């Protein structure tokens, strides 16, 4: 039984790491594509994703299949709002902050959905 728990924990940790790495790479590429120049935003993106992505992926482990997609979309909206406030705090530009938060999260969500069958 202990061995099973250890393998489960290792598998979960590996999956969390894959999801986080994929999200960070996608969102940094989006920041480059939309020509963000402020290096603070790149660093902030990495830091905030360590918290939001891991939290999201831990929470969705507990959601029954029936509510999975609705819950993920709701959680993603909350994450966009949280990230908007972080970017707004750094940029003091609401339009730029919402653009970054929406585009980065939309790209990482959609690309993640496409790649999920190949990664997990």
C-alpha positions in Angstrom: 0.0 0.0 0.0 2.8 2.4 0.8 4.5 1.7 -2.5 1.2 2.5 -4.3 0.9 5.8 -2.5 4.5 6.7 -3.4 3.9 5.9 -7.1 0.7 7.9 -7.1 2.4 10.9 -5.5 5.3 10.7 -8.0 2.9 10.5 -10.9 1.0 13.5 -9.6 4.1 15.5 -9.1 5.4 14.6 -12.6 2.0 15.6 -14.1 2.0 18.9 -12.1 5.5 19.6 -13.4 4.6 18.9 -17.0 1.5 21.1 -16.8 3.4 24.0 -15.2 6.3 23.8 -17.6 4.0 23.7 -20.6 2.0 26.7 -19.3 5.0 28.8 -18.6 6.5 28.1 -22.0 3.2 28.9 -23.8 2.6 32.1 -21.8 6.2 33.4 -22.3 5.8 32.8 -26.1 2.5 34.7 -26.0 4.2 37.6 -24.2 6.9 37.6 -26.9 4.3 37.5 -29.7 2.3 40.4 -28.3 5.6 42.3 -27.9 5.7 42.8 -24.2 9.0 44.5 -23.4 8.9 44.8 -19.7 11.0 42.0 -18.2 9.0 42.3 -14.9 6.0 40.9 -16.7 7.9 37.8 -17.9 9.1 37.2 -14.4 5.7 37.8 -12.9 4.2 35.4 -15.4 6.5 32.6 -14.3 5.9 33.3 -10.6 2.1 33.7 -10.7 1.9 30.5 -12.8 3.7 28.5 -10.2 0.9 29.3 -7.8 -2.1 29.4 -10.1 -1.3 26.5 -12.4 -0.4 24.1 -9.5 -3.4 25.2 -7.5 -5.7 24.7 -10.5 -4.3 21.3 -11.3 -4.5 20.1 -7.7 -8.1 21.3 -7.4 -9.3 19.7 -10.6 -8.0 16.3 -9.3 -10.9 16.4 -6.9 -13.7 17.3 -9.3 -16.0 14.6 -10.6 -16.2 14.0 -14.3 -19.7 15.4 -14.6 -18.6 18.9 -13.5 -15.1 18.8 -14.7 -15.3 21.1 -17.8 -17.6 23.6 -16.1 -15.3 23.7 -13.0 -12.2 24.2 -15.1 -13.7 27.0 -17.0 -14.8 28.7 -13.8 -11.4 28.3 -12.3 -9.7 29.6 -15.4 -11.9 32.7 -15.2 -10.8 33.2 -11.6 -7.2 32.8 -12.6 -7.6 35.4 -15.4 -9.0 37.8 -12.8 -6.1 37.2 -10.4 -3.5 37.5 -13.1 -5.2 40.7 -14.4 -4.7 42.3 -11.0 -1.1 41.3 -10.8 -0.4 42.7 -14.3 -2.4 45.8 -13.6 -0.3 46.4 -10.4 2.9 46.1 -12.4 1.8 48.0 -15.5 -0.8 50.5 -14.3 -2.5 49.9 -17.6 -5.9 48.1 -17.4 -6.2 47.5 -21.2 -2.7 45.9 -21.4 -3.2 43.9 -18.2 -6.5 42.4 -19.4 -5.0 41.7 -22.8 -2.1 39.8 -21.3 -4.2 37.9 -18.8 -6.7 36.8 -21.3 -4.4 36.0 -24.2 -1.9 34.1 -22.1 -4.5 32.0 -20.3 -6.6 31.3 -23.4 -3.5 30.2 -25.3 -2.2 27.9 -22.5 -5.7 26.4 -21.9 -6.4 25.7 -25.6 -2.9 24.4 -26.4 -2.9 22.4 -23.2 -6.2 20.8 -24.3 -4.8 19.9 -27.7 -1.5 18.5 -26.3 -3.0 16.7 -23.2 -3.5 13.3 -25.0 0.1 13.3 -26.0 1.6 14.4 -22.7 -0.3 12.4 -20.1 
